[in-house]
Amino acid sequence: METLTLTDQQALRIAELPEDYRVVGVDCSAPFVRKPTGQILRIQQNGKLTAATSEAKHRLAANRAGEAQPLPEAPAIATAYTSVLE
């Protein structure tokens, strides 16, 4: 199992998200957040938010359900992200 290291831009983006946005998973090198509306967004390495692809959503759902992942080399989160240190 690999550990995902966030870029500075990704960490800053997560820190500035509104309280009702939730980090729900990771796919390859990108964390995913869920908006209050239910939409899943990907945080790119440069910190920009983009809509997650259908394929990425399926991998995220399979991972959360404990099913085998189509991309076994995808990193997993080692610890939950809880704060930003400067």
N, C-alpha and C positions, 0 to 999 in steps of 0.2 A: 504494500500500500504506500502510495506517495503522499507527500504533504504539499498542499497548495500554498504558495507564497504570493500574497497580493502585491501588486505594484503600488507605488505611492499614490498614484491617481485613483486606483480602485479603492484603496483604504480611505482616501479623502471623500470619494463619492459616497461610500457607505456611511461615513460619519455625518455627512450633511443631508442624508435622506430624512424625510419626515418620519415621525414616530410610528405612523401606521403602515409603513413599508417594512416587510420582513425578508431577511435573507433566508432562502428556502433550500439552497443546494448549490452545487458546483458541477460544471461540465468542462472538461479539459482545463483551460486556464482562466475560466470566467465564472465568477459567482452569479447566482440568479436571485432576484428579488421579486416578491409578489406585491403588486399595488393593492390598495384597498378594494379596487374593482375586480380583483382576481387575475388581472393580466400579469404574465410573467415577463420580466425584463432581464436582459443580460447586461452585465457591466463589463465593457470592453477593457483591454489593458490600458487604454488611454483615459479611462474613467467615464466614457460616454455610455449612456443608457440606450440600448436598442431592443427591439422586440425579439424575443426568443423564437427560434425556428421550431416548427412542429416536431422535427426529429429530436432536437435538444429537449423539448418538453417531454417526449416519450421516454428518453433516457433518464431524465430526472424522475419521472413517475415510476419507472421500473426500479431505479435505485432506492427510492423511498419505500417501495413495496417489497424490497428484498429479493427481487428477481435478478437474474444474470444480466449484466450490462453488455450491450453490443460493443462497447469500446473498453476492453479490460485495462488498457493503459491509462484511462482517465484517472486523474488524481482525486483523492478523497480529502475532506477536511479533517485535520487531526484534532483541532480544538475549535470550539465555537468562537466567533468573533464577537467580542463584547465591548471593546473600548479602543480609543486611538491614543497612542503615546507620542509625544513630541520629543 
